[in-house]
Amino acid sequence: MNKIEQMNLYQRHQFDPSSKDDMKVVRKFLHNMKWENNCPFYLEWPYLDIPTMLKDRITKYTLKGL
């Protein structure tokens, strides 16, 4: 598999806490403390790292629903 094919397999997207697929990926990451392949999410401003961003976005989404 060449580099272009690899890049297409691992395209990143914005994390959506309402997406069950995204939450399954995060659950697996938090349980294993490593990504299955590559991190599938973009790092968003103002966060400095993906785990902090995910935890904050999930917390805000959950509290918004209360």
Contacts in CASP RR format, 6 or more apart in sequence:
PFRMAT RR
TARGET T0000
AUTHOR 0000-0000-0000
METHOD contacts of the structure
MODEL  1
MNKIEQMNLYQRHQFDPSSKDDMKVVRKFLHNMKWENNCPFYLEWPYLDI
PTMLKDRITKYTLKGL
1 9 0 8 1.000
9 37 0 8 1.000
10 37 0 8 1.000
10 38 0 8 1.000
10 40 0 8 1.000
11 40 0 8 1.000
12 39 0 8 1.000
12 40 0 8 1.000
12 41 0 8 1.000
12 42 0 8 1.000
13 40 0 8 1.000
13 41 0 8 1.000
13 42 0 8 1.000
14 41 0 8 1.000
14 42 0 8 1.000
14 44 0 8 1.000
15 22 0 8 1.000
15 26 0 8 1.000
15 41 0 8 1.000
15 42 0 8 1.000
15 44 0 8 1.000
15 53 0 8 1.000
15 54 0 8 1.000
15 57 0 8 1.000
16 22 0 8 1.000
17 23 0 8 1.000
17 57 0 8 1.000
17 58 0 8 1.000
17 60 0 8 1.000
17 61 0 8 1.000
17 62 0 8 1.000
18 61 0 8 1.000
22 40 0 8 1.000
22 41 0 8 1.000
23 58 0 8 1.000
25 36 0 8 1.000
25 40 0 8 1.000
26 54 0 8 1.000
26 58 0 8 1.000
28 36 0 8 1.000
29 35 0 8 1.000
29 36 0 8 1.000
29 51 0 8 1.000
29 54 0 8 1.000
30 51 0 8 1.000
39 50 0 8 1.000
41 50 0 8 1.000
41 53 0 8 1.000
41 54 0 8 1.000
43 49 0 8 1.000
43 50 0 8 1.000
43 53 0 8 1.000
44 53 0 8 1.000
47 53 0 8 1.000
47 56 0 8 1.000
END
